Amino acid sequence: MPTLTRTLGIKGERPTVGTWDCKDVVHVFGSVNLATGELVHHLYASEARERRVDGMSKCARMQAQFARHLDDVGRAYPREDFLRVVLLVDGAPWHRGRLVEEALKRNPHLLLYKLPPYSPQLQPIERLWRPLRFDVSHNRLYDTLPEHVAALEGRLREYKRRPLTVLQAIGLLPESAAG
């Protein structure tokens, strides 16, 4: 689904951006190492027709995907090398529950630190989502969900190759340092 934002157009004419009448979405789970800029991410594409037949609530689906993300972080930062890995989370219901507890048991060195309600400004990765959406979905319409996923994955791979860009985007480096 495109994110509509400002765009240029011919004076006196309204520019148009297409949209599909569907409810397919892509969720991105991400964690940034604030010291190195390393990004660990997990994409979850959710098609409306699949959601209608799977019998799961949105919360249950998101909880399962967040647990997978925790396992990804646990593999990226193994317990043998990292005594404690702290992840900042908001109050979303999928950041807790049985599947999340199981993932934390598999990765006992991971610690979830819950931020206060209504404080996205305290979550550094929130500052990375804005440029990601601008680069991938603002005023862009993909013919299929896999095309949108591929565009997101490509941009996230670019962030992985350029950790200084990630640190700059989240405000830990001045713009001139990211190169």
C-alpha positions as CSV (number, residue, x, y, z in Angstrom):
1,M,0.0,0.0,0.0
2,P,1.6,3.3,-1.0
3,T,2.1,6.0,1.6
4,L,0.7,9.2,0.1
5,T,2.7,12.3,0.7
6,R,3.5,15.6,-1.1
7,T,4.5,15.4,-4.7
8,L,5.2,17.8,-7.6
9,G,2.6,18.4,-10.3
10,I,1.6,20.7,-13.1
11,K,0.2,24.0,-11.8
12,G,-3.6,23.9,-11.9
13,E,-3.7,20.1,-12.1
14,R,-4.0,17.6,-9.2
15,P,-1.3,14.9,-9.4
16,T,-2.6,11.4,-8.8
17,V,-1.0,8.4,-7.2
18,G,-2.6,5.0,-7.8
19,T,-3.8,2.6,-5.1
20,W,-5.1,-0.9,-4.9
21,D,-8.3,-1.8,-3.1
22,C,-6.7,-4.4,-0.9
23,K,-5.6,-4.7,2.6
24,D,-2.2,-6.5,2.0
25,V,0.5,-5.1,4.3
26,V,4.1,-5.6,5.1
27,H,5.4,-5.3,8.7
28,V,9.0,-4.7,9.5
29,F,10.6,-5.7,12.8
30,G,14.0,-4.2,13.3
31,S,16.7,-3.8,15.9
32,V,19.7,-1.5,15.6
33,N,23.0,-1.8,17.5
34,L,23.4,1.7,18.8
35,A,27.2,1.3,19.0
36,T,27.9,-0.1,15.5
37,G,24.8,0.7,13.4
38,E,24.2,-3.0,12.6
39,L,20.6,-3.7,11.7
40,V,18.8,-6.9,12.3
41,H,15.4,-7.0,10.6
42,H,12.5,-9.4,9.9
43,L,9.8,-8.7,7.3
44,Y,6.3,-10.1,7.5
45,A,4.1,-9.8,4.5
46,S,0.4,-10.3,5.3
47,E,-2.1,-10.9,2.6
48,A,-5.8,-10.2,3.4
49,R,-7.0,-13.5,1.9
50,E,-4.6,-15.5,4.1
51,R,-5.7,-13.6,7.2
52,R,-9.3,-14.4,6.5
53,V,-8.7,-18.2,6.5
54,D,-5.9,-18.6,9.1
55,G,-8.2,-18.0,12.1
56,M,-5.6,-16.1,14.0
57,S,-5.9,-12.6,15.4
58,K,-3.6,-9.8,14.3
59,C,-2.0,-9.9,17.7
60,A,-1.3,-13.6,17.5
61,R,0.2,-13.3,14.1
62,M,2.4,-10.3,15.1
63,Q,3.4,-12.0,18.3
64,A,4.7,-15.1,16.3
65,Q,6.6,-12.8,14.0
66,F,8.1,-10.8,16.9
67,A,9.2,-14.1,18.5
68,R,11.0,-14.9,15.1
69,H,12.6,-11.5,15.2
70,L,13.9,-12.2,18.8
71,D,15.4,-15.5,17.5
72,D,17.1,-13.6,14.6
73,V,18.5,-11.1,17.1
74,G,19.7,-14.0,19.3
75,R,21.5,-15.5,16.4
76,A,23.1,-12.2,15.4
77,Y,24.2,-11.6,19.0
78,P,25.0,-15.1,20.4
79,R,25.0,-15.6,24.2
80,E,28.7,-16.8,24.0
81,D,29.8,-13.3,22.8
82,F,27.2,-11.0,24.3
83,L,26.2,-11.3,28.0
84,R,23.2,-9.0,27.7
85,V,21.4,-7.6,24.7
86,V,18.8,-5.0,25.6
87,L,15.9,-4.4,23.2
88,L,13.6,-1.3,23.6
89,V,10.0,-2.2,23.0
90,D,6.8,-0.2,23.2
91,G,3.6,-1.3,24.7
92,A,2.3,-3.2,21.7
93,P,0.5,-6.4,22.8
94,W,2.6,-8.6,20.5
95,H,5.7,-7.7,22.5
96,R,4.5,-10.0,25.3
97,G,2.8,-13.4,25.6
98,R,3.6,-17.1,25.5
99,L,5.5,-17.1,22.1
100,V,7.6,-14.1,23.2
101,E,8.4,-15.7,26.5
102,E,9.4,-18.9,24.8
103,A,11.7,-16.9,22.5
104,L,13.2,-15.2,25.5
105,K,13.8,-18.6,27.1
106,R,15.6,-19.8,24.0
107,N,17.7,-16.5,24.1
108,P,18.1,-15.8,27.8
109,H,20.7,-13.1,27.1
110,L,18.0,-10.9,25.5
111,L,16.2,-8.4,27.8
112,L,13.1,-6.5,26.7
113,Y,13.0,-3.0,28.2
114,K,9.5,-1.5,27.9
115,L,9.3,2.2,27.1
116,P,6.7,4.4,28.7
117,P,3.4,4.8,26.8
118,Y,3.2,7.3,24.0
119,S,6.9,7.9,23.8
120,P,8.1,6.8,20.3
121,Q,10.7,9.6,20.4
122,L,12.6,7.4,22.9
123,Q,12.8,4.5,20.4
124,P,15.8,5.1,18.2
125,I,14.7,2.8,15.3
126,E,11.5,4.9,14.9
127,R,13.8,7.5,13.3
128,L,14.9,4.9,10.7
129,W,11.4,4.0,9.6
130,R,10.8,7.5,8.2
131,P,13.6,7.5,5.5
132,L,12.7,3.8,4.8
133,R,9.1,4.6,4.0
134,F,10.2,7.7,2.1
135,D,12.6,5.7,-0.1
136,V,10.3,2.7,-0.6
137,S,6.7,3.5,-0.3
138,H,6.0,7.2,-0.6
139,N,4.0,7.8,-3.8
140,R,4.9,4.4,-5.1
141,L,2.5,1.7,-6.1
142,Y,3.7,-1.8,-6.5
143,D,1.7,-4.3,-8.7
144,T,2.2,-7.1,-6.2
145,L,3.0,-7.6,-2.5
146,P,6.2,-9.5,-3.4
147,E,7.4,-6.4,-5.4
148,H,6.8,-4.2,-2.3
149,V,8.6,-6.8,-0.1
150,A,11.5,-6.9,-2.5
151,A,11.8,-3.1,-2.5
152,L,11.8,-3.0,1.3
153,E,14.3,-5.9,1.5
154,G,16.6,-4.1,-1.0
155,R,16.6,-0.9,1.0
156,L,17.2,-2.8,4.3
157,R,20.1,-4.6,2.7
158,E,21.5,-1.2,1.8
159,Y,21.2,-0.1,5.4
160,K,23.0,-3.3,6.4
161,R,25.9,-2.5,4.1
162,R,26.1,1.1,5.4
163,P,25.8,1.1,9.2
164,L,27.1,4.7,9.4
165,T,24.0,5.7,7.4
166,V,21.8,4.0,10.0
167,L,23.6,5.7,12.9
168,Q,23.1,9.1,11.1
169,A,19.4,8.4,10.4
170,I,18.7,7.7,14.0
171,G,20.6,10.8,15.1
172,L,23.8,9.3,16.6
173,L,26.1,10.7,14.0
174,P,26.2,14.1,12.3
175,E,25.1,14.0,8.6
176,S,28.7,14.7,7.4
177,A,30.0,11.5,9.1
178,A,27.7,9.1,7.2
179,G,29.3,9.8,3.8
